[in-house]
Amino acid sequence: MIVVGVIASKHATNVGDFVLGGRKVGPWLTAFAYGTSYFSAVVFVGYAGQFGWRYGISATWIGIGNALIGSLLPWIVLGGRTRTMTKHLNSATMPDFFGRRFDSKAIKIAAAVISFIFLVPYTASVYNGLSRLFEMAFNIPYWVCVLGMASLTGLYVILGGYMATAINDLIQGIVMLVGIVAVIGTVLSQQGGFFSAVGKLAELKSDVPVTLGQSGAFTSFFGPDPINLLGVVILTSLGTWGLPQMVHKFYAIKDEKSIKTGTIISTIFAIIIAGGCYFLGSFGRLFDNPGLYNEQGKVIYDAIMPYILSSLSDVLIGIVVVLVLSASMSTLSALVLTSSSTITLDLIKDNLYKDMNQKKQLRIMRIFIVFFIVVSVVLALYPPDFIAQLMGISWGALAGAFLAPFMYGLYWKGTTKGAVWASFISGVGITTSNLVFGYIDSPINAGAIAMVAGLVIVPLVSILTPKMKKDKLEAIFKCYKSDNNLSKNELSEDKLKEEKQTKVMA
């Protein structure tokens, strides 16, 4: 990973190369960067254990939803238009896109502030799940693991920027694929195979209030609590559409052809990783033991997956540890790069420090990468109560605020500034107010409601508020027509080159 960072540093000599890889990143790197940023150790250790325990086999629907709604659809719906418009507007971050698309510096600053507030606790949460695995495998203290992971991640991101993270994401993604397949096969064989494991799970009685005492609930099609299961699917799948570090991948991809290829790769990756994680976690109850409960008799969800894995061979435990470390580092690298570029380009540049040249921007970004790494380590080791609570709502708040105005802004000329403000207020307002008053039963459902609310609020407010000037809108949306012509010209040039090569060979 360090070697990758050193090699990539030779090409990260300006802001465009450092933040976007020069907008020349291929489909394999982009697809793996998207997938590994999506699925961190929180999914493998925390969510897979927690939701597998609650919903049984039906938890696999979360992984399927992640693959179809969280990977396939955003590549189809957002991928091409995001690449085209952000290149046309010359925007490198999501707040910068909002500012240029809606011709509002205030919207840009507000989006940058929201990103900063909720990306910081999100960054700290990436370390969750590592401690128990490392203590189980090596008896290494949590703080050693956190410092090691943070130092290595920070080093290659500072050296090579986006291209270093994308190449390392490919390496880490391959480790994740091999690891999850090997672990699922081994765990099922320990239970006598798939059918035997499902049979044992079917005999267990449900302790979920909806299906209390019912046998077979954990192997039913939609599980013991389908409504809350749907909330989890919406939050963990639809959320990717509005997360800055996820959408950022579409800014950097090189062309339309790469988007089509990347769509297939990203979807297959998500089916294997997300589907595999939740499928594996669904058998957690077969490993029930007193060590999974605290003094009050409540299940320690983060202990479920480590206990399942503790029975594996040393080689497989090693693979799992590297798998989880890879998942965490890839997500951490995406978050710190997004955070540092947002602060530098959207808040400091042109607001606090005008006339910054490329070298100064790169230097400040690298300083902020170190800053965010240090903050994430401190919060991971000494999490204040309010930060721990913010971690739970950060995904919902970011996606609830940004998803609707971003998507409508790409497609609909009628989207207004007032609608963007309304979405920012509703997304952050619903998730944070629920944190205080608790009128929605869980932060997950609050985040899902915030996202759906934004999709309704933005068109309604747009109808009622003043529109942007027609000439500005025409200039912004002209990019799609010109990009299609450019793509055709690029294809015709490629065909001419192939024909020339064929003639030469003949």
RAGIMO-V391393 format. One record per backbone hydrogen bond with DSSP energy under -0.5 kcal/mol. CO is the residue of the C=O (numbers start at 1). NH is the residue of the N-H. If there is no record, write none. Layout:
CO NH
CO NH
//
This chain:
1 5
2 6
3 7
4 8
5 9
6 10
7 10
8 11
8 12
11 13
14 18
15 19
16 20
16 22
17 21
18 162
20 23
21 24
25 254
26 30
27 31
28 32
29 33
30 34
31 35
32 36
33 37
34 38
35 39
38 40
40 43
40 44
41 45
41 46
42 46
42 47
43 48
45 49
45 305
46 50
47 51
47 52
48 52
49 53
50 54
51 55
52 56
55 58
56 59
57 60
58 61
59 62
59 63
60 64
61 65
62 66
63 67
64 68
65 69
65 70
67 72
68 73
71 75
72 76
73 77
74 78
74 79
75 80
78 82
79 83
80 84
81 85
82 86
83 87
84 88
85 89
86 90
86 91
93 97
94 98
95 99
96 100
97 101
98 102
99 104
104 108
105 109
106 110
107 111
108 112
109 113
110 114
111 115
112 116
113 117
114 118
115 119
116 120
117 121
118 122
119 123
120 124
121 125
122 126
123 126
124 127
125 128
127 130
127 131
129 133
130 134
131 135
132 136
133 137
134 138
134 139
134 140
135 139
141 144
141 145
142 146
143 147
144 148
145 149
146 150
147 151
148 152
149 153
150 154
151 155
152 156
153 157
154 158
155 159
156 160
157 161
160 163
160 164
161 165
162 166
163 167
164 168
165 169
166 170
167 171
168 172
169 173
170 174
171 175
172 176
173 177
174 178
175 179
176 180
177 181
178 182
179 183
180 184
181 185
182 186
183 187
184 188
185 189
186 190
187 191
188 191
188 193
189 192
193 197
194 198
195 199
196 200
197 201
198 202
199 203
200 203
201 204
202 216
204 216
206 213
208 211
209 212
211 214
214 206
214 217
216 219
217 220
218 57
225 229
226 230
227 231
228 232
229 233
230 234
231 235
232 236
233 237
234 238
234 239
235 239
237 240
238 241
239 242
239 243
240 243
243 246
243 247
244 248
246 249
247 250
247 251
248 251
248 252
249 253
252 25
255 259
256 260
257 261
258 262
259 263
260 264
261 265
262 266
263 267
264 268
265 269
266 270
267 271
268 272
269 273
270 274
270 275
272 276
273 277
274 278
275 279
276 280
277 281
278 282
280 283
281 284
283 286
284 287
285 288
289 292
290 293
292 300
294 297
298 294
299 301
300 303
301 304
301 305
302 306
303 307
304 308
305 309
306 310
308 311
309 312
313 317
314 318
315 319
316 320
317 321
318 322
319 323
320 324
321 325
322 326
323 327
324 328
325 329
326 330
327 331
328 332
329 333
330 334
331 335
332 336
333 337
334 338
335 339
336 340
337 341
338 342
339 343
340 344
341 345
342 346
342 347
343 347
343 348
344 349
347 352
348 351
348 352
348 353
353 350
357 361
358 362
359 363
360 364
361 365
362 366
363 367
364 368
365 369
366 370
367 371
368 372
369 373
370 374
371 375
372 376
373 377
374 378
375 379
376 380
377 381
378 382
382 384
384 388
385 389
386 390
387 391
388 392
389 393
390 393
390 394
391 395
393 397
394 398
395 399
396 400
397 401
398 402
399 403
402 406
403 407
404 408
405 409
406 410
407 411
408 412
411 413
412 415
416 420
417 421
418 422
419 423
420 424
421 425
422 426
423 427
424 428
425 429
426 430
427 431
428 432
429 433
430 434
431 435
432 436
433 437
434 438
442 446
443 447
444 448
445 449
446 450
447 451
448 452
449 453
450 454
451 455
452 456
453 456
453 457
454 458
456 460
457 461
458 462
459 463
460 464
461 465
469 473
470 474
471 475
472 476
473 477
474 478
476 479
477 480
477 481
478 482
479 483
480 484
481 485
482 486
483 487
484 488
485 489
486 490
487 491
488 492
489 493
490 494
491 495
492 496
493 497
494 498
495 499
496 500
497 501
498 502
499 503
500 504
501 505
502 506
//
